[in-house]
Structure formats: C-alpha cells, structure tokens
C-alpha cells in the first residue's frame, strides 16, 4: 500500500527533489562541451541533459499547480 502524503508534505518533497535535480543539471551543464560530430558519447550526454532539464521543468510545473491548489501563503 502506498502511504498517502498530505499536500504540504508532497510540496516539501517536491522542493527537495527540485533542489537535487537542479544541482545535477548545473553540474552537467558545467561539464558539457556540446555535441561533437558523430560522437556517441556527446549525443548521449546531450540526451541525458535534455531529460534532466525536462524533469526539472515537470517538477516546477507540479510545484506551481500544488501551490495554486493550496492557496496563498499566510
């Protein structure tokens, strides 16, 4: 059985995930030198970076939706 998380706890968990994945994106970007022509490792690094960036965007959208659901902070 999956434990139920309250919206506040879920929001807190999403913020923690966002912090971790934004750090991963920053690290990858600092070591990314672009895609060399016909380089499998460069293409793989580029694909991994795009996946991480998309995941961060998804987390941000989910956080925004959850914050809207919870209402303004007091």
LINBELHU-V94554 format. One record per pair of residues at least 12 apart in sequence whose ideal C-beta (glycine too) atoms are under 10 Angstrom apart, sorted by the first residue. I is the first residue (numbers start at 1). J is the second residue. If there is no record, write none. Layout:
I/J ; I/J
This chain:
7/66 ; 7/67 ; 7/69 ; 7/70 ; 8/66 ; 8/70 ; 10/62 ; 10/63 ; 10/66 ; 10/70 ; 11/62 ; 11/63 ; 11/66 ; 11/67 ; 11/69 ; 11/70 ; 14/59 ; 14/60 ; 14/62 ; 14/63 ; 14/66 ; 14/67 ; 15/59 ; 15/63 ; 17/55 ; 17/56 ; 17/59 ; 17/62 ; 17/63 ; 18/55 ; 18/56 ; 18/58 ; 18/59 ; 18/60 ; 18/62 ; 18/63 ; 19/59 ; 20/56 ; 20/59 ; 21/52 ; 21/53 ; 21/55 ; 21/56 ; 21/58 ; 21/59 ; 22/52 ; 22/53 ; 22/56 ; 22/59 ; 22/60 ; 24/48 ; 24/49 ; 24/52 ; 24/53 ; 24/55 ; 24/56 ; 25/49 ; 25/52 ; 25/53 ; 25/55 ; 25/56 ; 26/52 ; 27/52 ; 28/45 ; 28/46 ; 28/48 ; 28/49 ; 28/52 ; 28/53 ; 29/49 ; 29/52 ; 29/53 ; 31/45 ; 31/49 ; 32/45 ; 32/46 ; 32/48 ; 32/49 ; 33/45 ; 34/46 ; 35/47
